Every structure is written in structure tokens, then in C-alpha cells.
């Protein structure tokens, strides 16, 4: 007896595995609700991770330290160059102008990592998400520095004369 073998080769092996798409739980710690921090994000709001900064440290040691010292990216120099600008400016600068002897050779990810390290050098707070290697996204993050570096202690110290 012949059994009609209906070989239904249903090519149903469409494996749709979004293993990359980490569903971002839109949990914002802002209990006040509403305010989307996107447009007002700054380097003081925690925009890189510690891990990213330590990767950046390796990039820096390998490609930048021949010309720079960390001190050249902090304090007054950092303020002068970057304060009030956006991280996209720093990203584009490093992407296109650094390393000075071989500009344009860094992968965008390395630039983002090295930026995280620069932020860390400047004592910026760490956050939960890494800096994206993407100028458009970085355009939303303003570079702000802590006031504490400026000697803005109003000289209204009362001198008590005993
Ligand atoms: C061959 C030497 C050289 C190398 C390597 C180099 N730079 Fe520079 N960098 C310079 C010079 C010189 C300047 C001053 C501005 C200019 O001439 O463009 C500068 C300026 C900068 C500035 C702005 C001013 C400051 O000090 O903050 C940043 C940020 C910077 N470099 C980051 C980097 C990073 C990140 C790397 C590694 C990926 C790197 N540089 C590698 C020579 C170098």
C-alpha cells in the first residue's frame, strides 16, 4: 500500500530572533513623570558607563597618550574647548582630527569610548547607558562642567574679629 506522502516542506524556518533588540523598558527613574530628559541631557546627568570609560582608557593609552596627558583634557582646557558645546562636537572633532598624526582612523565605537574616558577624567557622573557612537544622538547631550572647578566662592566671607 502506498501512502501518499505529502511532503510538505514548509520552509517555516524563519527564525525571527531579535536577540539584539534589548527591549528597553521605558522605566524612568523620574517619579515626577512627564519630563523627557532627552533634550536637556547633559554630561552631568550620567551619560556613559564606567565600563565604557575603561575601554576608552585602553584606546587612549594606545592612540592618544603619545601626544596627550590626561591633564590636557581636564579643568580649564576642557572648559575652554568644550563647555557649552555638545558631545557631537567632541565626537566629530576626535573622529576627524584625532589622532593628529593619523586622523580619521578611529572606529566610531572607539571614539565614543574614548569620550567616555575623557568625561571620566573630568569627574562627570556615570550613568546606566553608554554613549552612542552616533553624532545625531550625541547632539542632544550638552557639555556641562561642574561649577566647583571655578573659584566662584563669593568673597563675602565674614571675618570675625574676636
Ligand atoms: C600626534 C599627536 C596627537 C595624537 C596622537 C592625538 N592628539 Fe589630540 N591633539 C593634538 C594636538 C596638537 C592638539 C591641539 C589642537 C590641534 O592642533 O588640532 C590636540 C587636541 C586634542 C583635543 C582638544 C584639546 C584638549 O586637549 O582637550 C582633544 C579632546 C584631543 N586632542 C583628543 C585626542 C584623542 C582622544 C586622541 C586619541 C584618539 C588624540 N587626541 C591623539 C595632538 C595629538
Boltz pocket constraint, residues with backbone or C-beta under 6 A from the ligand:
constraints:
  - pocket:
      binder: B
      contacts: [[A, 59], [A, 60], [A, 63], [A, 64], [A, 65], [A, 66], [A, 67], [A, 68], [A, 72], [A, 73], [A, 74], [A, 77], [A, 78], [A, 81], [A, 94], [A, 97], [A, 98], [A, 99], [A, 100], [A, 101], [A, 106], [A, 114]]
      max_distance: 6.0
